Amino acid sequence: MKMNILSGFFLLLFSLFNFLIFKIIHFRFSGSSNKQKKRNDIDSFTTISLFSFGIKKIFFFQFHHLLA
């Protein structure tokens, strides 16, 4: 029970971290022209999605071995 709460807390923490990174990249590219802005938004979203997937995969793999 305690480990479920702990893993849920870390999942929430990583979700907030990924959201903040996405917002930072989104605001960084918001000053461009419309066509360039749309392309940069898609690129930044793809980058953040891949990054967050990789971080979660590595984290849960390591955390699973710590529990075993």
N, CA, C and O atoms as a GROMACS GRO file, in nm:
protein
  272
    1MET      N    1   0.083  -0.120   0.000
    1MET     CA    2   0.000   0.000   0.000
    1MET      C    3   0.087   0.126   0.000
    1MET      O    4   0.062   0.221  -0.074
    2LYS      N    5   0.190   0.124   0.084
    2LYS     CA    6   0.278   0.240   0.093
    2LYS      C    7   0.352   0.262  -0.039
    2LYS      O    8   0.371   0.376  -0.082
    3MET      N    9   0.394   0.153  -0.103
    3MET     CA   10   0.466   0.165  -0.230
    3MET      C   11   0.375   0.214  -0.342
    3MET      O   12   0.421   0.287  -0.431
    4ASN      N   13   0.248   0.177  -0.339
    4ASN     CA   14   0.155   0.227  -0.440
    4ASN      C   15   0.138   0.378  -0.429
    4ASN      O   16   0.134   0.448  -0.530
    5ILE      N   17   0.129   0.428  -0.308
    5ILE     CA   18   0.117   0.572  -0.286
    5ILE      C   19   0.244   0.642  -0.332
    5ILE      O   20   0.238   0.748  -0.394
    6LEU      N   21   0.359   0.583  -0.300
    6LEU     CA   22   0.487   0.642  -0.339
    6LEU      C   23   0.503   0.646  -0.490
    6LEU      O   24   0.546   0.747  -0.545
    7SER      N   25   0.469   0.536  -0.559
    7SER     CA   26   0.482   0.534  -0.705
    7SER      C   27   0.382   0.630  -0.770
    7SER      O   28   0.413   0.692  -0.871
    8GLY      N   29   0.263   0.643  -0.712
    8GLY     CA   30   0.165   0.739  -0.762
    8GLY      C   31   0.213   0.882  -0.746
    8GLY      O   32   0.191   0.966  -0.833
    9PHE      N   33   0.279   0.910  -0.634
    9PHE     CA   34   0.335   1.043  -0.611
    9PHE      C   35   0.442   1.076  -0.714
    9PHE      O   36   0.445   1.187  -0.767
   10PHE      N   37   0.531   0.980  -0.742
   10PHE     CA   38   0.637   1.005  -0.840
   10PHE      C   39   0.581   1.020  -0.981
   10PHE      O   40   0.633   1.099  -1.060
   11LEU      N   41   0.476   0.946  -1.013
   11LEU     CA   42   0.412   0.961  -1.143
   11LEU      C   43   0.353   1.101  -1.156
   11LEU      O   44   0.365   1.165  -1.261
   12LEU      N   45   0.288   1.149  -1.051
   12LEU     CA   46   0.233   1.285  -1.052
   12LEU      C   47   0.344   1.389  -1.064
   12LEU      O   48   0.330   1.487  -1.137
   13LEU      N   49   0.454   1.368  -0.994
   13LEU     CA   50   0.567   1.460  -1.001
   13LEU      C   51   0.624   1.467  -1.142
   13LEU      O   52   0.652   1.576  -1.191
   14PHE      N   53   0.642   1.353  -1.207
   14PHE     CA   54   0.694   1.353  -1.344
   14PHE      C   55   0.596   1.414  -1.442
   14PHE      O   56   0.637   1.479  -1.538
   15SER      N   57   0.467   1.394  -1.420
   15SER     CA   58   0.367   1.454  -1.508
   15SER      C   59   0.372   1.607  -1.499
   15SER      O   60   0.366   1.675  -1.602
   16LEU      N   61   0.384   1.660  -1.378
   16LEU     CA   62   0.396   1.805  -1.361
   16LEU      C   63   0.525   1.858  -1.424
   16LEU      O   64   0.525   1.964  -1.487
   17PHE      N   65   0.633   1.784  -1.408
   17PHE     CA   66   0.762   1.822  -1.467
   17PHE      C   67   0.752   1.827  -1.619
   17PHE      O   68   0.801   1.922  -1.682
   18ASN      N   69   0.689   1.726  -1.680
   18ASN     CA   70   0.673   1.723  -1.826
   18ASN      C   71   0.584   1.836  -1.874
   18ASN      O   72   0.610   1.895  -1.979
   19PHE      N   73   0.480   1.867  -1.799
   19PHE     CA   74   0.390   1.976  -1.835
   19PHE      C   75   0.465   2.110  -1.833
   19PHE      O   76   0.447   2.192  -1.923
   20LEU      N   77   0.548   2.131  -1.731
   20LEU     CA   78   0.624   2.256  -1.723
   20LEU      C   79   0.723   2.269  -1.838
   20LEU      O   80   0.738   2.377  -1.894
   21ILE      N   81   0.790   2.161  -1.874
   21ILE     CA   82   0.884   2.166  -1.987
   21ILE      C   83   0.810   2.196  -2.115
   21ILE      O   84   0.857   2.276  -2.196
   22PHE      N   85   0.694   2.134  -2.135
   22PHE     CA   86   0.615   2.162  -2.255
   22PHE      C   87   0.575   2.309  -2.261
   22PHE      O   88   0.583   2.371  -2.367
   23LYS      N   89   0.531   2.365  -2.148
   23LYS     CA   90   0.491   2.506  -2.145
   23LYS      C   91   0.608   2.599  -2.173
   23LYS      O   92   0.592   2.699  -2.242
   24ILE      N   93   0.726   2.567  -2.120
   24ILE     CA   94   0.844   2.650  -2.145
   24ILE      C   95   0.879   2.651  -2.293
   24ILE      O   96   0.906   2.757  -2.350
   25ILE      N   97   0.878   2.534  -2.356
   25ILE     CA   98   0.908   2.528  -2.499
   25ILE      C   99   0.799   2.597  -2.579
   25ILE      O  100   0.828   2.665  -2.678
   26HIS      N  101   0.674   2.581  -2.539
   26HIS     CA  102   0.563   2.644  -2.609
   26HIS      C  103   0.576   2.797  -2.606
   26HIS      O  104   0.557   2.863  -2.708
   27PHE      N  105   0.608   2.854  -2.490
   27PHE     CA  106   0.621   2.999  -2.480
   27PHE      C  107   0.746   3.049  -2.551
   27PHE      O  108   0.749   3.163  -2.598
   28ARG      N  109   0.848   2.966  -2.559
   28ARG     CA  110   0.972   3.007  -2.626
   28ARG      C  111   0.948   3.028  -2.775
   28ARG      O  112   1.005   3.119  -2.835
   29PHE      N  113   0.864   2.945  -2.835
   29PHE     CA  114   0.838   2.955  -2.978
   29PHE      C  115   0.715   3.038  -3.011
   29PHE      O  116   0.677   3.047  -3.128
   30SER      N  117   0.651   3.099  -2.914
   30SER     CA  118   0.525   3.167  -2.940
   30SER      C  119   0.542   3.300  -3.013
   30SER      O  120   0.442   3.358  -3.057
   31GLY      N  121   0.664   3.352  -3.027
   31GLY     CA  122   0.684   3.480  -3.093
   31GLY      C  123   0.704   3.470  -3.243
   31GLY      O  124   0.724   3.573  -3.308
   32SER      N  125   0.700   3.352  -3.302
   32SER     CA  126   0.727   3.334  -3.444
   32SER      C  127   0.603   3.363  -3.527
   32SER      O  128   0.496   3.393  -3.473
   33SER      N  129   0.618   3.355  -3.660
   33SER     CA  130   0.501   3.370  -3.748
   33SER      C  131   0.409   3.250  -3.730
   33SER      O  132   0.448   3.149  -3.671
   34ASN      N  133   0.286   3.262  -3.780
   34ASN     CA  134   0.186   3.157  -3.755
   34ASN      C  135   0.225   3.022  -3.811
   34ASN      O  136   0.213   2.920  -3.742
   35LYS      N  137   0.273   3.020  -3.937
   35LYS     CA  138   0.308   2.891  -3.998
   35LYS      C  139   0.426   2.828  -3.923
   35LYS      O  140   0.424   2.709  -3.891
   36GLN      N  141   0.526   2.908  -3.896
   36GLN     CA  142   0.643   2.857  -3.823
   36GLN      C  143   0.604   2.818  -3.680
   36GLN      O  144   0.656   2.720  -3.626
   37LYS      N  145   0.513   2.893  -3.620
   37LYS     CA  146   0.469   2.865  -3.483
   37LYS      C  147   0.401   2.728  -3.475
   37LYS      O  148   0.428   2.651  -3.384
   38LYS      N  149   0.313   2.700  -3.573
   38LYS     CA  150   0.244   2.570  -3.571
   38LYS      C  151   0.344   2.456  -3.584
   38LYS      O  152   0.333   2.354  -3.515
   39ARG      N  153   0.442   2.473  -3.674
   39ARG     CA  154   0.541   2.367  -3.693
   39ARG      C  155   0.625   2.348  -3.566
   39ARG      O  156   0.653   2.235  -3.526
   40ASN      N  157   0.663   2.457  -3.502
   40ASN     CA  158   0.742   2.447  -3.380
   40ASN      C  159   0.662   2.386  -3.266
   40ASN      O  160   0.717   2.312  -3.185
   41ASP      N  161   0.533   2.416  -3.259
   41ASP     CA  162   0.449   2.356  -3.156
   41ASP      C  163   0.443   2.205  -3.173
   41ASP      O  164   0.452   2.130  -3.075
   42ILE      N  165   0.427   2.161  -3.298
   42ILE     CA  166   0.422   2.016  -3.324
   42ILE      C  167   0.556   1.952  -3.290
   42ILE      O  168   0.560   1.846  -3.228
   43ASP      N  169   0.667   2.016  -3.331
   43ASP     CA  170   0.800   1.963  -3.301
   43ASP      C  171   0.824   1.956  -3.151
   43ASP      O  172   0.875   1.856  -3.100
   44SER      N  173   0.787   2.062  -3.080
   44SER     CA  174   0.812   2.064  -2.936
   44SER      C  175   0.723   1.961  -2.865
   44SER      O  176   0.766   1.898  -2.769
   45PHE      N  177   0.599   1.945  -2.912
   45PHE     CA  178   0.511   1.846  -2.851
   45PHE      C  179   0.566   1.705  -2.872
   45PHE      O  180   0.563   1.623  -2.780
   46THR      N  181   0.616   1.676  -2.993
   46THR     CA  182   0.674   1.544  -3.021
   46THR      C  183   0.797   1.520  -2.934
   46THR      O  184   0.814   1.412  -2.879
   47THR      N  185   0.882   1.622  -2.923
   47THR     CA  186   1.002   1.608  -2.842
   47THR      C  187   0.967   1.583  -2.696
   47THR      O  188   1.027   1.496  -2.632
   48ILE      N  189   0.872   1.657  -2.644
   48ILE     CA  190   0.832   1.640  -2.504
   48ILE      C  191   0.768   1.504  -2.482
   48ILE      O  192   0.790   1.441  -2.379
   49SER      N  193   0.687   1.459  -2.577
   49SER     CA  194   0.623   1.328  -2.563
   49SER      C  195   0.727   1.217  -2.557
   49SER      O  196   0.719   1.128  -2.472
   50LEU      N  197   0.826   1.222  -2.648
   50LEU     CA  198   0.930   1.120  -2.649
   50LEU      C  199   1.015   1.129  -2.523
   50LEU      O  200   1.052   1.026  -2.465
   51PHE      N  201   1.046   1.251  -2.481
   51PHE     CA  202   1.127   1.270  -2.361
   51PHE      C  203   1.055   1.216  -2.238
   51PHE      O  204   1.114   1.146  -2.156
   52SER      N  205   0.927   1.249  -2.224
   52SER     CA  206   0.853   1.205  -2.106
   52SER      C  207   0.835   1.053  -2.106
   52SER      O  208   0.840   0.990  -2.001
   53PHE      N  209   0.815   0.995  -2.225
   53PHE     CA  210   0.802   0.850  -2.234
   53PHE      C  211   0.932   0.783  -2.190
   53PHE      O  212   0.931   0.685  -2.116
   54GLY      N  213   1.045   0.837  -2.237
   54GLY     CA  214   1.175   0.780  -2.200
   54GLY      C  215   1.202   0.792  -2.051
   54GLY      O  216   1.250   0.698  -1.989
   55ILE      N  217   1.172   0.909  -1.994
   55ILE     CA  218   1.195   0.930  -1.851
   55ILE      C  219   1.109   0.835  -1.768
   55ILE      O  220   1.158   0.775  -1.672
   56LYS      N  221   0.982   0.822  -1.804
   56LYS     CA  222   0.893   0.734  -1.727
   56LYS      C  223   0.938   0.589  -1.739
   56LYS      O  224   0.934   0.514  -1.642
   57LYS      N  225   0.979   0.549  -1.860
   57LYS     CA  226   1.023   0.412  -1.880
   57LYS      C  227   1.146   0.381  -1.795
   57LYS      O  228   1.151   0.278  -1.727
   58ILE      N  229   1.245   0.470  -1.799
   58ILE     CA  230   1.366   0.450  -1.720
   58ILE      C  231   1.334   0.451  -1.571
   58ILE      O  232   1.382   0.367  -1.496
   59PHE      N  233   1.251   0.548  -1.529
   59PHE     CA  234   1.219   0.561  -1.387
   59PHE      C  235   1.148   0.437  -1.335
   59PHE      O  236   1.185   0.384  -1.230
   60PHE      N  237   1.046   0.390  -1.405
   60PHE     CA  238   0.970   0.275  -1.356
   60PHE      C  239   1.052   0.147  -1.362
   60PHE      O  240   1.034   0.058  -1.279
   61PHE      N  241   1.142   0.137  -1.460
   61PHE     CA  242   1.230   0.020  -1.466
   61PHE      C  243   1.322   0.018  -1.343
   61PHE      O  244   1.337  -0.086  -1.279
   62GLN      N  245   1.382   0.133  -1.311
   62GLN     CA  246   1.470   0.140  -1.194
   62GLN      C  247   1.392   0.120  -1.064
   62GLN      O  248   1.438   0.049  -0.974
   63PHE      N  249   1.275   0.183  -1.055
   63PHE     CA  250   1.196   0.176  -0.933
   63PHE      C  251   1.146   0.033  -0.909
   63PHE      O  252   1.139  -0.012  -0.794
   64HIS      N  253   1.111  -0.037  -1.016
   64HIS     CA  254   1.065  -0.175  -1.004
   64HIS      C  255   1.176  -0.263  -0.947
   64HIS      O  256   1.149  -0.351  -0.865
   65HIS      N  257   1.300  -0.240  -0.991
   65HIS     CA  258   1.410  -0.321  -0.940
   65HIS      C  259   1.443  -0.286  -0.794
   65HIS      O  260   1.493  -0.371  -0.720
   66LEU      N  261   1.417  -0.163  -0.755
   66LEU     CA  262   1.439  -0.126  -0.615
   66LEU      C  263   1.339  -0.197  -0.523
   66LEU      O  264   1.372  -0.232  -0.410
   67LEU      N  265   1.218  -0.216  -0.573
   67LEU     CA  266   1.115  -0.282  -0.491
   67LEU      C  267   1.136  -0.432  -0.481
   67LEU      O  268   1.099  -0.493  -0.381
   68ALA      N  269   1.197  -0.492  -0.584
   68ALA     CA  270   1.212  -0.638  -0.588
   68ALA      C  271   1.316  -0.687  -0.488
   68ALA      O  272   1.340  -0.808  -0.480
   0.00000   0.00000   0.00000
